[in-house]
Amino acid sequence: MAKCRAWVMVEPGKVVMEEFEIPKVAEDSALLKVEACGICGTDKHVYLGHFPMAQFPFITGHEIIGTIVELGSKANDNMVVFGGSLEVGDRVFIAPSSMGCGQCYYCLHMPDNPAFCTQRNIVYGFTSVKRAPGIWGGYSEYLYLLPRSYVFKLSKDMSLKRAVLIEPAATGLRAVEQAFNSGYRVGCSAMVLGAGPIGLMTIVSLRYCGAGLIIVQDLFPSRLNRAKRMGADLLIDGNLPFEERLKQVREVTDGVGPDMVVEAAGPPGAFREALGFTRRGGTLIEAGNFTDTGTTEIKPFDICFQGLSILGCRYSPLSFPGVISMLESTSLPVEEVVTHTFPLEEFPEALEVVGSAEASKVAITP
């Protein structure tokens, strides 16, 4: 029986290359040959022990692009496929979460977001290898696709670097959608804290959706330069004292602050700063904490007195068609967001690069 190699996160701080048998594909399933998988900041935090729900040991990697190499005879009837029926040879993006169970509270009342399902079938990049056949993550040569998976067919003309941004771009676009649901309008001002991959794709999404002034804050000049390339108007050095930064922001926002602020940096203190930047009656979107990075002190009075709308950002699989359309059509040089690519063998080295000043999106290309 053929085998494939994959990196298994055995415990926090430890990854090991292992071999897995490639199983016979069931009639309702499929086999994907991985073309690329982006390394999410979440993966780095899991490695550092910031994700208490992790099902060790497991193959990480949930930003997955690949080619269908085997297809069960009933796979099209049992998967949620966007873009027409699946065929062997199709290039696809895989949503991390499968369909919900259809019976729990969240499936019955919030069916558009299966991530809330209490009985989810599988989450690619987070499911234990103890569940056969084990190849459930993107840092692998192959991925086994179960029924109820969300599969999005891609044009073979889409560049690899654009394709690998689909998942992080979904968070960026969802942040903008959340703001629109809270009264944000075309032409409004926005501020993004953090110019890592999520922050950069939030900037792209804001520009795509008709934002007016876009302000971006980061600690590193290299990241701020990328933010400018993605459409930012005003760059703020996060190393300056807060009062000085606040003055710069208010000077360009009629003295009140941005209509919308997206916290995409991650450190808990950034959320406290985001509260300070947002104008009265404005909207704050938290998009930078999908793992437990700690706590920060806030004053609830400020939220009430300022009349702020504060929303968590979690995309739905239904966000991906819009994201793919955006990446296909935007003239912004989004490929520049992918700064490093590594072969599968060098995943540990790639993981070390994630979060560094010179890196933005880092991807594995098996």
C-alpha positions in Angstrom: 0.0 0.0 0.0 1.3 3.5 -0.9 2.4 5.8 1.9 2.6 9.5 2.4 4.8 11.7 4.6 3.3 14.2 7.0 4.4 16.3 10.0 2.7 15.3 13.2 2.5 17.7 16.2 3.0 15.3 19.0 2.8 17.8 21.8 3.5 21.5 22.2 7.0 22.3 20.9 7.5 18.9 19.2 6.8 18.0 15.5 7.8 14.7 14.0 7.8 13.5 10.4 5.8 10.3 10.1 4.6 8.0 7.3 1.0 7.1 6.9 -0.7 4.5 4.6 -2.8 6.0 1.9 -6.1 4.1 2.3 -8.5 2.9 -0.4 -10.9 5.8 -1.0 -14.5 5.1 0.1 -17.2 5.7 -2.4 -18.4 8.9 -0.6 -14.8 10.3 -0.1 -11.8 11.6 -2.0 -8.1 11.9 -1.9 -6.3 15.2 -2.3 -2.7 15.7 -3.3 -1.6 18.8 -1.4 -0.2 21.6 -3.6 0.4 24.1 -0.8 -0.7 24.9 2.7 -0.2 28.2 4.4 1.1 28.3 7.9 -1.4 30.2 10.1 -0.4 32.1 13.2 -2.8 29.8 15.0 -0.5 26.8 14.1 2.4 28.7 15.7 0.4 29.3 18.8 -0.7 25.7 19.0 3.0 24.8 18.8 3.7 27.2 21.6 1.0 25.6 23.8 -1.7 28.3 23.5 -4.5 26.1 22.3 -5.8 23.9 25.2 -8.3 22.1 23.0 -5.7 20.6 20.7 -6.2 16.9 19.9 -2.5 15.8 20.1 -1.1 14.1 18.1 -2.3 15.6 14.9 -1.2 16.9 11.5 -1.6 20.7 11.5 -2.3 22.9 8.5 -5.8 24.1 7.5 -5.0 26.6 4.6 -5.1 23.8 2.0 -4.8 23.9 -1.8 -4.5 20.7 -3.8 -5.6 18.4 -6.6 -8.2 15.7 -6.5 -6.3 12.5 -7.4 -9.0 9.9 -6.4 -12.7 10.3 -6.2 -15.3 8.0 -4.8 -18.3 7.2 -7.1 -20.7 9.0 -4.7 -18.4 11.7 -3.5 -20.2 14.5 -5.4 -23.5 13.4 -3.7 -21.9 13.6 -0.2 -19.8 16.7 -0.3 -20.7 20.4 -0.6 -19.0 21.3 -3.9 -18.9 24.9 -5.2 -18.1 25.4 -8.9 -19.6 22.3 -10.4 -19.2 18.5 -9.9 -15.8 17.3 -8.8 -13.5 15.4 -11.2 -10.1 13.8 -10.8 -7.6 16.5 -11.7 -9.6 19.4 -10.3 -7.7 22.0 -8.3 -9.5 22.9 -5.1 -9.5 24.7 -1.8 -10.8 22.8 1.2 -12.7 24.6 4.0 -11.2 23.5 7.4 -14.6 22.7 8.9 -16.9 20.1 7.5 -20.7 20.4 7.6 -22.4 20.4 10.9 -24.4 17.5 12.3 -27.7 19.2 11.4 -29.3 18.3 14.8 -27.6 20.3 17.5 -28.8 23.8 18.7 -26.3 25.6 16.5 -27.0 23.6 13.3 -30.7 24.2 13.8 -30.5 27.9 14.6 -27.2 29.0 12.9 -26.8 26.6 10.0 -24.6 29.0 8.0 -21.7 28.6 10.4 -20.9 24.9 11.0 -17.9 25.8 13.1 -20.3 26.2 16.0 -21.6 22.7 15.7 -21.1 20.7 18.8 -20.7 17.4 16.9 -18.6 18.4 13.9 -17.5 15.5 11.8 -13.9 16.8 11.3 -11.8 19.9 11.3 -8.9 19.6 8.8 -5.6 20.6 10.5 -6.9 19.9 14.0 -8.1 16.3 14.1 -6.1 13.6 15.9 -4.1 11.1 13.8 -5.6 8.4 16.1 -8.7 8.7 13.9 -7.9 6.5 10.8 -6.5 7.1 8.3 -5.0 10.0 10.1 -4.1 12.3 7.2 -6.3 15.2 8.2 -3.9 18.1 7.9 -2.2 20.1 5.2 1.4 19.6 6.2 1.3 16.3 4.4 1.7 15.0 0.9 -2.0 13.9 0.8 -5.2 14.7 2.6 -8.2 12.3 2.9 -11.5 14.1 2.3 -14.6 12.8 4.1 -18.2 13.3 3.1 -19.8 16.5 4.3 -16.6 18.5 3.4 -16.8 21.9 1.8 -14.8 21.8 -1.5 -14.3 24.9 -3.7 -13.1 24.4 -7.3 -10.4 26.8 -8.4 -9.2 28.0 -11.8 -5.9 26.5 -12.8 -4.9 30.0 -13.8 -5.0 31.3 -10.2 -1.5 31.7 -9.0 -0.4 29.5 -6.1 0.4 32.6 -4.0 -3.1 33.9 -4.5 -4.7 30.6 -3.9 -2.9 30.0 -0.6 -4.3 33.3 0.7 -8.0 32.2 0.5 -8.3 31.1 4.1 -6.7 34.2 5.7 -8.5 36.4 3.3 -11.8 34.9 4.6 -11.1 36.3 8.0 -10.3 39.7 6.5 -13.4 39.8 4.4 -15.6 38.6 7.3 -14.3 41.4 9.5 -15.5 43.9 6.9 -18.9 42.1 6.5 -19.3 42.2 10.3 -18.8 46.0 10.2 -21.3 46.4 7.4 -23.8 44.5 9.6 -23.2 47.0 12.3 -23.8 50.2 10.3 -20.4 50.7 8.5 -20.8 52.1 5.0 -18.9 52.6 1.8 -16.5 55.5 2.2 -16.2 55.2 6.0 -12.8 55.3 7.7 -11.1 52.1 9.1 -8.1 51.3 11.2 -6.3 47.9 11.2 -4.0 47.0 14.1 -1.4 44.5 12.9 -0.1 44.1 9.4 0.5 40.4 9.4 -1.3 38.1 6.9 -4.8 38.7 8.5 -4.2 42.4 8.8 -3.0 42.7 5.2 -5.9 40.7 3.9 -8.3 42.9 5.9 -6.8 45.9 4.2 -7.3 44.3 0.8 -10.9 43.5 1.7 -11.5 47.0 3.0 -10.2 48.5 -0.3 -12.2 45.9 -2.3 -15.4 46.8 -0.4 -15.1 50.6 -0.9 -13.5 51.8 2.3 -12.5 55.5 2.5 -9.4 56.2 4.7 -7.5 53.1 5.8 -5.1 53.5 8.7 -2.7 50.7 9.7 -0.5 50.3 12.7 2.4 47.8 13.2 5.7 47.6 15.0 7.8 46.7 12.0 8.5 49.0 9.0 8.7 46.1 6.6 5.1 45.2 7.5 3.9 48.7 7.2 5.5 48.9 3.7 3.5 45.8 2.7 0.3 47.5 4.1 0.9 50.5 1.9 1.2 48.2 -1.1 -2.1 46.6 -0.2 -3.9 49.9 -0.1 -3.3 51.5 3.3 -3.4 55.4 3.3 -1.8 56.2 6.7 0.9 54.2 8.5 1.3 54.3 12.2 4.5 53.2 14.0 3.3 51.1 16.9 6.5 51.7 18.8 5.5 55.3 19.5 3.7 56.3 22.8 0.0 55.6 22.6 -1.1 59.2 23.1 1.1 60.3 20.1 -0.4 57.6 17.9 -3.9 58.5 19.0 -3.2 62.1 18.1 -2.1 61.1 14.6 -5.2 59.0 14.1 -7.6 61.7 15.3 -6.0 64.3 13.2 -7.2 62.5 10.0 -10.6 61.4 11.4 -12.2 64.7 12.2 -10.9 64.6 15.8 -13.0 61.6 16.8 -11.3 58.3 15.6 -12.1 55.7 12.9 -15.6 54.5 12.2 -14.3 50.9 12.3 -11.2 49.3 14.0 -10.0 45.8 13.3 -7.7 44.2 15.9 -5.6 41.8 13.9 -2.3 41.9 15.8 -3.0 39.3 18.5 -1.3 40.5 21.7 -4.1 41.1 24.3 -2.9 44.7 24.8 -3.7 45.5 21.2 -7.4 45.0 22.0 -7.2 47.6 24.8 -5.6 50.0 22.3 -8.3 49.3 19.7 -10.9 50.4 22.2 -9.1 53.7 22.6 -8.8 54.3 18.9 -12.5 53.6 18.0 -14.7 56.6 17.8 -17.9 56.9 19.9 -20.6 54.8 18.3 -18.0 53.0 16.2 -17.4 49.3 15.6 -14.5 47.2 16.9 -13.9 43.8 15.3 -11.7 41.3 17.1 -9.9 39.2 14.5 -6.5 38.5 16.0 -7.2 35.9 18.8 -8.1 32.4 17.7 -5.9 31.0 20.4 -5.5 31.9 24.1 -2.8 34.5 24.2 -3.7 35.8 27.7 -5.7 38.6 29.2 -5.8 42.4 29.2 -7.4 44.9 31.6 -10.3 47.0 30.2 -12.8 49.3 31.7 -16.4 48.2 30.9 -17.6 51.8 31.4 -15.6 52.8 28.3 -17.6 50.4 26.2 -20.9 51.6 27.4 -20.0 55.3 27.5 -18.6 55.2 24.0 -21.5 53.2 22.7 -19.2 50.8 20.9 -20.3 47.7 18.9 -17.7 45.0 19.6 -17.9 41.8 17.4 -15.9 38.7 17.2 -14.8 37.6 13.7 -15.3 34.0 12.6 -16.0 33.2 8.9 -18.4 30.8 7.5 -17.7 28.4 4.6 -20.2 30.6 2.7 -17.6 33.4 2.8 -15.2 31.5 0.5 -17.0 32.1 -2.9 -16.7 35.9 -2.3 -13.1 35.6 -1.1 -12.1 33.6 -4.3 -13.9 36.2 -6.5 -12.0 39.0 -4.7 -8.6 37.3 -5.1 -9.3 36.6 -8.8 -10.3 40.2 -9.5 -8.3 42.5 -7.3 -5.5 44.4 -9.0 -3.6 44.8 -5.7 -0.3 42.8 -5.6 -1.6 40.3 -3.1 1.1 37.7 -4.1 3.5 39.9 -2.1 1.8 38.8 1.1 3.4 35.3 0.6 7.0 36.1 1.5 8.4 32.6 2.1 7.8 29.1 0.7 9.4 26.0 2.1 9.4 22.3 0.9 7.6 19.8 3.2 10.9 18.6 4.6 11.6 22.1 6.1 8.4 22.6 8.0 10.2 23.0 11.4 12.4 25.8 9.9 9.3 27.4 8.3 7.5 27.4 11.6 10.4 29.3 13.2 10.1 32.0 10.5 6.4 32.6 11.2 5.9 35.8 13.2 9.3 37.3 12.4 9.7 40.8 11.2 10.7 39.8 7.6 7.8 37.3 7.2 4.2 37.7 6.3 2.5 34.5 4.9 4.7 31.5 5.0 3.6 28.4 3.0 4.6 24.8 2.7 4.7 23.3 -0.9 4.9 19.5 -0.7 
